[in-house]
Amino acid sequence: MPPYKNRRSTYAYFILIFVFVKIVLNLFAISHFGFHRDELLHLVLADHLDWGYKEVPPLIALVAKLSITLFGDSVFAARIFPTIVSGLIIWFTGLITVEFGGKKFAITLTCLALIFSPAFAASGYLFQPVVFDQFWWVLTVWLLIKYLNTTDVKYLYWLGLVVGLGMLTKYTMAFFTFALIIGILISKQRKLLFNKHILGAAVVAFLVCLPNLFWQIHHHWPLIHHMKELREQQLNYISPTQFIEQQLLVHGIALFVWLTGLLFLAFSFRLRNFQFLAIAYVLIFIFLLNMDGKNYYLFGAYPMLFAAGGFGFERLLKTQGYALRTLAIMLFVIPNMLLFPMLLPFLSIERTLAFFRFTNKNIPATHFITTWEDQKLHPLTQDYADMFGWDELAQKVGEAYNKLTPDQQKQTLIYADNYGEAGALHHYRKQFNFPGVISLNSSFALWAPDSLKCKYLIYVDDDGGGNIKQFVAGNMIGSFQKLGEISHYLAREKGTGIYLITDIKDPLQERYTKELARKRKE
């Protein structure tokens, strides 16, 4: 292999072609359907900037603030930054391929496999920390490789900054960082860690994370409680076998690209300097397997494997000519393209549903895409179902509030059971002319009032009236009436009820106060 400094091309303009493809595909989809429930939560954080939250680190709140300020508060606007970052993931993955020694065929296979991977198509357009987390992982790998190829210490200090920002985006960066450190210690690159500049980079990362660390300490480590809650309520549905199956399926036919990359990183002489990346992937895979992690926790580790896979196929097909190379690209890309309506909402909902009906009936291997956290098969993906019903909910709450007299409105509060409902009501409150919402779910507890000082309460019951029945049985409320419910046939929240409580008794006030105190200590 020629010395690094003598390489003639970075293929920058060539890689930009694939960045353009990724961004255009996202632009066709990002205005369709509605806000995802998690998007609504993250957008709310823009109005409550802080150094931490119960379920996420603080960076997503700052991005939300910038997004709303620069682009507005529409669905399309919220997804502009994720689309840009998705393009950057393709950009740096292409650059990693070049750093491995790949040329145009390797770049083409790598970038197209990544663009049309079901995992990255589905996670690369929503306003969630996931896509930003993936970006920091990819950038971390690129900086490490750049340092190894150039020995320029500036890349180590940039690495420290990126790891710190990754930690402020999603705490999974800690898993990846430790996996990389252990991988380096095991590999022949262990001398990299015995370098004063590595310590300097670690200091940079620590200083970037320090404000969030103080916030966690001050708020009694909500991260620990959140992880415990996840394992009890969501992660316990995921068995080790299912996690393995999901990792083998989430990239579709591109499985063979990243598996080839893993093998090349582990055993290829030409990639021997980067063997620690294969070790890091295996380590974090085993860790998440034992932690009952969600499949997307590992997504950020795949771009480096795709890059190595592109390089690997370029070496394997070196003398086979353009015909076989073109066939390889078609083989590993076109089947995934056919699944795109299940991953990006660029079709109408009617055509999307028809596509789901066809695949659920004829392609059993795709069932995992429409299998929700309850492990049941549904007519569409859980992400899609989480995009319907929110504007309907806000409209009906607004109608209920505006039917009250001005004097009643002054004595009325609005309460929602979960963060999706609360996020929707916060987002649409000005459009439908009603005040802010109260919730004790998720980070909403951080800014909830100390008590329910009101005569009337518009209550959104995510149990379809089950919680109202508990209130009645516990003599917590007197009179109430049902005002409506989410009726959208595709909404995951279908049946969520809207109630007007006109007689709030002391036991409900006491329950609220105790619950709030407990939430603030978690």
DAPE-V308086 format. One record per backbone hydrogen bond with DSSP energy under -0.5 kcal/mol. CO is the residue of the C=O (numbers start at 1). NH is the residue of the N-H. Records with the same first field share a line. If there is no record, write none. Layout:
# DAPE-V308086
CO = NH / NH
This chain:
# DAPE-V308086
3 = 6
4 = 7
11 = 15
12 = 16
13 = 17
14 = 17 / 18
15 = 18 / 19
16 = 20
17 = 21
18 = 22
19 = 23
20 = 24
21 = 25
22 = 26
23 = 27
24 = 28
25 = 29
26 = 29 / 30
29 = 32
36 = 40
37 = 41
38 = 42
39 = 43
40 = 44
41 = 45
43 = 46
44 = 47
45 = 48
56 = 53
58 = 61 / 62
59 = 63
60 = 64
61 = 65
62 = 66
63 = 67
64 = 68
65 = 69
66 = 70
67 = 71 / 72
68 = 72
74 = 78
75 = 79
76 = 79
77 = 80
79 = 83
80 = 84
81 = 85
82 = 86
83 = 87
84 = 88
85 = 89
86 = 90
87 = 91
88 = 92
89 = 93
90 = 94
91 = 95
92 = 96
93 = 97
94 = 98
95 = 99
96 = 100
97 = 101 / 102
98 = 101
103 = 107
104 = 108
105 = 109
106 = 110
107 = 111
108 = 112
109 = 113
110 = 114
111 = 115
112 = 116
114 = 117
117 = 121
118 = 122
119 = 123
120 = 124
126 = 128
128 = 131 / 132
129 = 133
130 = 134
131 = 135
132 = 136
133 = 137
134 = 138
135 = 139
136 = 140
137 = 141
138 = 142
139 = 143
140 = 144
141 = 145
142 = 146
143 = 147
144 = 148
145 = 149
146 = 150
147 = 151
151 = 153
152 = 155
153 = 156 / 157
154 = 158
155 = 159
156 = 160
157 = 161
158 = 162
159 = 163
160 = 164
161 = 165
162 = 166
163 = 167
164 = 168
166 = 169 / 170
168 = 59
170 = 173
171 = 174 / 175
172 = 176
173 = 177
174 = 178
175 = 179
176 = 180
177 = 181
178 = 182
179 = 183
180 = 184
181 = 185
182 = 186
183 = 187
187 = 190
189 = 192
190 = 193
191 = 194
193 = 195
195 = 198 / 199
196 = 200
197 = 201
198 = 202
199 = 203
200 = 204
201 = 205
202 = 206
203 = 207
204 = 208
205 = 209
206 = 210
207 = 211
209 = 212 / 213
210 = 214
211 = 215
212 = 216
213 = 217
214 = 218
215 = 219
216 = 221
217 = 220
221 = 224 / 225
222 = 226
223 = 227
224 = 228
225 = 229
226 = 230
227 = 231
228 = 232
229 = 233
230 = 234 / 235
231 = 236
234 = 237
235 = 238
237 = 239
239 = 243
240 = 244
241 = 245
242 = 246
243 = 247
244 = 248
245 = 249
246 = 250
249 = 252
250 = 119
251 = 254
252 = 255
253 = 256
254 = 257 / 258
255 = 259
256 = 260
257 = 261
258 = 262
259 = 263
260 = 264
261 = 265
262 = 266
263 = 267
264 = 268
269 = 272
271 = 274
272 = 275
274 = 277 / 278
275 = 278 / 279
276 = 280
277 = 281
278 = 282
279 = 283
280 = 284
281 = 285
282 = 286
283 = 287
284 = 288
285 = 289
286 = 290
287 = 291
288 = 293
289 = 292
294 = 297
295 = 298
296 = 299
298 = 301
299 = 302 / 303
301 = 305
302 = 305 / 306
303 = 307
304 = 308
305 = 309
306 = 310
307 = 311
308 = 312
309 = 313
310 = 314
311 = 315
312 = 316
313 = 317
315 = 318
317 = 320
320 = 324
321 = 325
322 = 326
323 = 327
324 = 328
325 = 329
326 = 330
327 = 331
328 = 332
329 = 333
330 = 333 / 334
333 = 336 / 337
334 = 338
336 = 339
337 = 340
339 = 342
340 = 343 / 344
344 = 346
348 = 352
349 = 353
350 = 354
351 = 355
352 = 356
353 = 357
354 = 358
355 = 359
356 = 360
357 = 361
358 = 362
359 = 363
363 = 366
364 = 367
366 = 369 / 370
367 = 370
368 = 371
370 = 372 / 378
372 = 375
376 = 372
381 = 385
382 = 386
384 = 387
385 = 388 / 492
386 = 37
389 = 393
390 = 394
391 = 395
392 = 396
393 = 397
394 = 398
395 = 399
396 = 400
397 = 401
398 = 402
399 = 403
400 = 403
401 = 404
405 = 409
406 = 410
407 = 411
408 = 411
409 = 412
411 = 455 / 456
413 = 458
414 = 438
415 = 460
418 = 422
419 = 423
420 = 424
421 = 425
422 = 426
423 = 427
424 = 428
425 = 429
426 = 429
428 = 432
429 = 434
436 = 414
438 = 416
441 = 444
442 = 445
443 = 446
444 = 447
445 = 448
451 = 453
452 = 454
456 = 413
457 = 459 / 501
458 = 415
459 = 461 / 499
460 = 417 / 462
461 = 464 / 497
463 = 466
465 = 469
466 = 470
467 = 471
468 = 472
469 = 473
470 = 474
471 = 476 / 477
472 = 475
476 = 505 / 508
479 = 502 / 503
481 = 500
484 = 498
486 = 495
488 = 491
491 = 494
493 = 496
496 = 486
497 = 461
498 = 483 / 484
499 = 459 / 501
500 = 481 / 502
501 = 457
503 = 478 / 505
505 = 508 / 509
506 = 510
507 = 511
508 = 512
509 = 513
510 = 514
511 = 515
512 = 516
513 = 517
514 = 518
515 = 519
516 = 520
517 = 521
518 = 521 / 522
519 = 522
